[in-house]
Amino acid sequence: MPEHSADISMSQSAPDTGLKRAVSPSNLNTDSAGAKPEQKRPKTQQGRPHRPRRLRKADADETVLDAIELLLRETWLNGRSATDCPGIPAAFGWSSGDQDAEAAYSRSPPIPAKLAGASEAECTFDVYVHEMTERGVSIAARETPEQLRELVSQGQRPWFFVVPFTLKGEQARIRSVRHEWGYTQSDLLEVTGKSPLRIEAPCAYFGRCSGCQLQHVGYNHQLEFKRQVVERAFAHANPLFGKLPVSSVSQSPLPYGYRTKLTPHFDLRKNTPIDNVPIGFNIAGQRRVLDIEDCMIGTDVVRRGFAQARKDAHAKMASYKRGATLLVRETNVPGEGVGTSVADTPAAELVKEYTLDPKSWVTDTVGDLKFRYPASSFFQNNASILQAFTGYVREELHKWSGQLAANDGSDGVLKTLIDAYCGSGLFGIACHQDFEKVLGIEISNESISCAGDNAKMNGATNTDFLLGDAARLFEKVDSDPSSTAVIIDPPRKGSNPDFLDQLIAYGPRVIVYIACGVPAQARDINHMYSRGAISVDGHTATVDSKPTAVYRIAAIQPFDLFPQTYHVENIVTLVRED
């Protein structure tokens, strides 16, 4: 494999390590007098001038930048001995805090790329894969691991590539496509050196479709990867959190055939024959649609609906102007001769069907519970794991209610449950039997209406669902915080500081934080730490005023609701220290 490490070091004063320094972009194409000749603007293959794209840090993928920094630090530590290790450099490739030097480096890719006007031959590289990010794509460089350690030990950094569908330790041939701030997005052309963890993906579309990222990894290794994602997210948010144990990921009963909802789409492009419009999902790294006839992660019912949705869309393609997103969703309906309505039919006697109508209502079952909601609204899309998922939350609350009551001999400490971001009532209803009162709050009027109807249908008479902003939730709460538990299940972006500060001020006895965005969850818990409200091994942040409550992180339990993808759900239990 060719080695290109000579081209990309940014330091102009590094000692001789056998690696050549890169020529500074500012010194390229100069004559003997130092004057720069007139530069010709590169042209695309069509002959039109190519306008260079301005790279901005705000446009870069933050998870990629974080993964690069973590890789640099770990590589530096691996390349240094304890005797000559005064401390990890604050920055690699430029002096810490030198934003001009960072910008000069990050905006000056030392390699060509397809969308920057380069030819196919110019943007083909052989690389080594050094790490996998939380989004299932990999960080690669032209340096071998040994060359990378040598380079980084001098405080320098190579130019990195982001490559899909590869594993740590592999070698690959790639096409550089689009420059970003400090790295280049790439297409995988060939894996030239395979990891022993690589398996043959069962889906014919894997490697082109953007829907799945991990089919080339065995399921047990997927679970360990996701556990490490959680571990790293917390360590990145706060080094103290790196000491916290993360439990093994609770696996999905179905690694394939689990999704109860799919949303294929299509675009109508100019000059595309009307009978040849691709319907499916985006091509990985592109905005073009890949034509997909079947999706293996959908349930059997959803896969039947998927085929019908494609057939219907092709039949009326001439009526569309700009393309569309289709909906295929599984629902549960009364079987023939069983009952006339979902409410009157036991969950076990419902049968599965699909709907293609976004305005229709669907029913999901979680054990003996039934949940009705509009087909276009949010609900968890892996029914096979939902009973275990909600069951874990209920068990955690029940366990801590009993343990905290042990000293006073009562039946249980926790009497009131607050379900923030309650949606259509999933967690509040699933846990209602262990509480005297359940209060749910949601900003969506439609969701509150669904939650109330679902509570009635499931006999959860001790529940009350209120319309309002979770950030002002505690204005409506009159229960004693010492006997109250709070469930938080915010959107992927996480909660907000105002809500978290109110939560700390209220001081419930137990908090269960459920997250689909683990980095945001770790950030939110670190916010609580910064307010002095989280204790880790007896360590709390120094604050001007002592908070109402201080919590210890009692458990971190990930769940795999989306096998074959990088997504991982995570549940953190916080218990107040009294």
N, C-alpha and C positions, 0 to 999 in steps of 0.2 A: 504493500500500500504506500503511495507517495506520502511524504511528510512535508507539510507546508508551514511548520511553526516559525520558519525564518521570516515570514512575511507580516507578522501581526503584533509583535511586541510594541508597546507604545512608549517605553522608556528610552530616553536619549542618553542616559548615563549609567546604564546597567553594566555590571562587570561581565567579563567574557565567560559565558557559561556553555559555549558551544552552540548557542541559539543566536542567530543574527537578529539585529534590530530591524524593525520595520522602518521604511522611509516615511518621514512625516508627510502627511497630505499636503502641508504647506510648502514642501520642498520638491514636490513632483513637477516634472516638465519645466525645469528652469534651465536657462543657458549659462554659459561660463561666467557671465557677468552678474548672474543672479536675477536677471529680469525674466519674468514669466512670459512665454510666447502667448499669442492669442489662442484661447481655448475654443475648440469646436464643440458645439452642442451635439451629444449623441443622438442618433436617429433610431427610430423603431424599425422593425422589419418592413413596414409599409413606406418607409422613407420620410415620415413626418418627424419634425423635431420632437424630442422627448423632454418634457418639463420635469426637472428633478423634484421629487417629493420632499417636502420639508418634514423632518423627523422631530416629533415632540414626545417628551416623556409621558405626558398625559394620555397619549394615544397607545402607549405600549401596554402589554399585558403585565399587570403588577405581579401576578403569580410567577411569571417567567423571570422578571427582574429579581424577585425574592429568591427563586431557586438558584439563579446564577450567583447571587451573593452568598448563599449558604454553601454552594459547591466550592466557591473560592476559599471560604473560611475553612471548610473541612479539608480541602486539598492542602492548604497552607499548614494546618496542624499535622497532617500526615507526613508532610515533607520536612518538618522541623523536629529536632530532638528537644527533650526537656531542658537541656542545658543552654540552648541558644534560642529560647522561646520567651522573650520578654512580654509578649502580648500580641494578639491578632491585630494586624493593621486595620484601621478604620475604613480604609478604601484601598482598592487595587487598581492600578493603572493611572492614578492621579492622586494628588495630595488630598487628604480629608478636608471636605468643605470647599474645595476648589470647583465651583460650579462651572466656571468657564472651561476648565480643562475637561471636566466630565462631558460638557456639551460638545466640545471639539472632538472628543473621542467618539461619543455616541452618535453623532451626526455625520461621521466620516467613515463609513464602512470600507475596509481595505480590500473588499472583494466585489466583483460584479454580481448583478442579479437580473433575472429575466424581465421584471417589470421596470428595471432601470435601463432597459435598452440593450442588454447583453445577449449574445448569441447562445445557443444551446451548449456549445462546447465551452464557452467562457464561464458558464455558471454551473458546471458539473464538478463536484468535489467528492473526495473520499474523506470520511470523517469517522471519529471515534465517539461513541455515545457514553457520556459520563454520568448522567443522572436523568431521572424521570420526574416530571413535575406533577403537582396535584391534579392537573387537568389531563393527565394521561399522555401528554406529549413529552419528548425527550430533549435534553440539552446536550448538544454535541459540539465538538471542535476538531480542528485538523491535527491537534496534538494528541499523541498517545498519553496514557495516564502518567507515564514517567516524565515525558516532556512537559506535561501540564504542571506536575509538582515542581519541576525545576523552574519553570517560568513564574509560577505563583510564589515560590519561595523568595523571589526577588521583588515581590510586591507588585508584579505586573499582571496583566490579564490578556488572554487571547480574544479573538472575535468568536462569538458563539452563534450556533445555528439551532433553530427549533425544528425538530424532525418528528413527524407523527409515526405511529405504528412500529416503534423500535423499543428495545429494552437496554437497560444499563449493561455495559460491557460489550455491546455489539459493535461491529464495524458496518458502515453503510456507504453506498453511493447516493448522492442527493443532487437535487437541482435547487440552487438558491433562487427564490422567487421574489420576495419583497423585503426590503430593509425596514427595520423598526429601530427604535432608540436602543442602541447597544447590542442588537442581535439581528439575525436574518431569518425570516420564515422560509421554510424549505419544503419541497416535495421529496418523498422517498422514491428512489428509482430501483434500488436493489439492496438487500441485506447481504453483505459479502462475508460477514463473520457472525454466526448465529449464537445467541445465548442458549445455554442448556435449558432455560426456563421456557423457551419459545415452543408453542404447539401450533398445529395446523388449525386455523380458524374454520369453523364449520359453515360460515355464511359466505356465499359467493360474492357478496358486495363488500366484504370487509377489506379495508385498505383503500377503498375509494369513498365509501359512504361516511359521512361525518357523525352518524348516530351512535356508533359503538367505537370505543377506543382500546378495549382490553381483550378482545376475543383471542388474541395470540398468546394469552397468558392463562395457565390453568387456574381453575376457580379458587383453590386454596391460596395460591400466590396472589390472586386479585385481592382476597380478603386481607392478607398481610400487607399488601401495598396500601390499602385503604386505612388500615390501622396506623401505618407510618405517616400517612397524610394527616391524620388527626394529631398524632404525636408531634409532628413538625409544626403544624399550625399553632399549637399551644406554646411550643418552645420558641417560635418566632415572635409570638405576641409578648412573651415575657420569659426570660431565661429560667426564672424560678419554676415556671410551669413545666419546663422540660423534665423535672424530677417526678412529675405526676404519673402514676401508672395508667395506661390506657388498656382497657380490656380487649380481648379478641373480638373481632367483628362478628356480630350475630348474622348468620348467613340466611339468604333467601331460600325457602324450600324449593323454589324453581329458578335455576340459573338461566334458563331460556323459557320462553312461552309464559312470561309473567305480566307483561304490560297490558293494562286494561284500557289504555287510550293511546291512539296514534294520530298524528296530524300531518299526513303527507301534503305536499303542495306542488304547484307548477307555476311557471312563468311563461307568458306569451311573448316571445322575442320576434323581432322583425325577420321576415323571410323564413320562419320556421313553419314547415308544412303542418296544417291543422290536424292531420292524422298521425303526426309523429312527435307530439309534444311529450317530453318526459315528465312523469309524475312520480314523486318520491321524496327524497331528502337531499340536502345540499351535498355536493362533492366536498370532501375534506379540504379545508383551506381555501375554498372558492365560494362564489355566490351563484354558481350554476347548479341546476338540479340534476341529480342522477336518477335515471329511470329505474324504479325498483318495483318488481312484481310481487314480492313477498317479504315480510319482515319476521325473522325468527324469534325476536324477543316479545312479540305480541302473543296474547293467548290464542287458542284455536279459534274462538269466536271472533276475536278482533281480526285475525288473519282472513277469515271469511269476509268480514266487513270491509277489510282493506281491498280485497279483490273486487268487491261490488262497487266500492267508492271509485276505484280506477275506471271500471266499466262505465259507470254513470257519467263520470267527468268527460271521458272520451266521447261518449254519445252526444253530449251537448257542448262540446268544446267551442263550436262556432258562436255560442251565445256569450262567451267570456271576452272581456276586453283587455284585462291586464293580468290574468292569472288568478289563482285563488288558493286558500288553505282549506283543506278538507278535514273533517272530523270523523273519526271512527272510535266509538266508545262502547265498552261492554256494559250491560245492565242486567239486572235480575228481575224477572217477571213471573207472575203466577203460572204454573204449569196447567196444561189442559185438564179441566175438571177438578182443579185443586181449590181455586178461590177466584174471587172477582177483583180483588185489589191487593196491592202490596201490603197495606196496613193489616189486612185480615189474614194474610198468609204467613205461616212461620218461615223464618229465614231458610231453614234446611229444605223446605219444599219449593222454594223459588228455583227457576231454571234460567240459564244464561242465554242472552240474546245480544244483538248489537243494534246500535242506532247510528245513523249518519246525519241526524238532524240536530244542529246546535241548539235549537229552541226546545227540544224535547226534555223530559225529565228522566233521570236515570236513578237506579237504586244499587247501592253496594251493600254487601253484608260483611260484618266483622264478628265471627262467631254467631251468637244468637241475635246480635244487634243488626238493625237495618238503618240505612242512611239514604235519604232522598235529596237530590239537588239538581239544578239545571245542568244539562250535558256540557255546556260551554264553561262552567265554573271549575274552580280548583277542588280536587280531592286526590289523595294519594293514589298512585297508579299501579301499585303492586299489591293486589288483594291477598296474595298467598302469605305475606308476612305481617299483615296488619294486626292479626290477633296477637301475635307475639310482640309486636311493636307497642301496641296500646297496653298489652298485658304487663310488659316490663314497667311502664310508667305507673300503672296501678299497684304493682308489687312494691316498687320503691316507696311510694307514698304510704302504703299499708305497713311496710317494714319499719319505716322511720316513725310512724305514728305509734307503733307498739314499743319500739326501743326508747323513744323519748318519754313514754309514759311509765316505763318500768320503775322509775324511782318513786312515783306517787301512787302506784297500784291501780291506776285507772284503766279503762278498756282501750283508750287511745287518746293521744294529745290532739290530733288534727281533726277539727270539726267542720271547717269551711274550706272549700276549694275554689280558687279563682282561676279561670281559664282565659288568659289574655290571648288576643289574636285567635279567637275560638273557631272561626270559620263556620262550618255547618254543624259544629258541636261534637266532633269526633272524640276528643280526649275527655271533655267534661262529662259526656254521657257514658263513655266507657268506664269512668272512675266513680260515677255518682253514688254507687251503693255503699261506699265506705265513708260517706260524709253526710252530715246533717243538711248541708246547704252547698249548692254549686252555683257560682256566679260566672257567667261568660260575657265577654265584651268583644265587639267586632265593629269595624268602621263601615262595613257593607250592610245596607238595609236588607238586601236579598239574602245574605248569609244568615243574618239574625232571624229572619223569617223561617229559613230552612232549619236552623238550630232549634227553634221553638217547636216546629212541627215534628222534627226527629225525636226530641225529648218526649213529646206526647205519644208518638208511635211506639217508643221503647219503654214507656211507663216510668220515665225519669221525672217524677213529680216534684222532686226537691231541687230542680234546676230553674234558673232564671237567666235569660239572655237579654243583654241590653245593647242598644246602639250607641256607639261613642268611640272616641279616639283612645287607644290604649295608653297614650301618653298622659291622659287625665283620668285614668282608671280609678285611682285610689280616692278621688273625690266622692265616689259612689259606694265606698266600702266602709261599713261600720263594724265589722267583725274584729275580734281581738287578734292581733297579729301573732300572738304566741300560740294560737290554736288554728292558724290559717296556713295553707300551702298555696303556692302560686305556680301554675304551668305557663311557661312562655314558649310560644311557637311562632316566631316572627317570620317574615319573608326572607329570601336569600340574603338580602343586604344587611340583615340583622336588625337589632332594636336601635333606639336612639338614646343619647345621653340623658335627656330630660326624663324619659321613662325610667331608665336605670337609676337615676338619682332619687326619683319618687319611690321606686321599689326599695332602695336602701333605707330611705327615711321611714317607710312603712314597717319594714323589718319582719316579714313573715317567717315562720319557723323553718319551713322547707321551701326551696325553689327547685323546680325541674325545668331545665332549659333544653328545649328540643330544637335542633337546627338542621336545615338543609344546606346552609352555607357555613362550614366549619371555621374558616378564617374569620368571618364576621362574629361568630360565637366566641372565639378565643379573644378577639378584640374587645367585645362587650364585657367579658369576664375580667379582662385586664383593666377596663375602665373602672369596674367595681373595686379592683385591687388598688388602683390609683386614688380612690376615695377612702382607702383604709378599710374596706368592707370585705376583703378576702384575705385569709390567712393561709400561708403555705409553710408547713413545718415550723410554725410559730412566728414566721416572718410576716409583717404587715407593713404597708407603706406609711411613711411619716406624713401626717396631715395636721392641719391647724386645729381642726375640731374633730373629736371622736364621733364616728358614725353611730346611728341608732343600733345597728346590728353588724356583726362580723361573722362571715361564713367560711367554713372549710369545704373544700371540694371533695365530696365523699365518693363519687364514682364518675367515671367517663366511659360510656358504653356506646360504641358505634353500631350501626345497623346497615346492612346492605340492601337497600330497597331497589337498587338499579344495577344488577349484575351486568357485566360486559362493558359498563361505562365507568368513568372516573368518579361519578357522584357517590357520596356517602352521607348518610344521616348520622347525627350524633346527639346523645342525650347526656347531659351533665346534671348531677344532683348536688345541690348546695344545701348544707345543713347549718343552721345558726348555732354559734357557740355561746352557751349561756354559763 
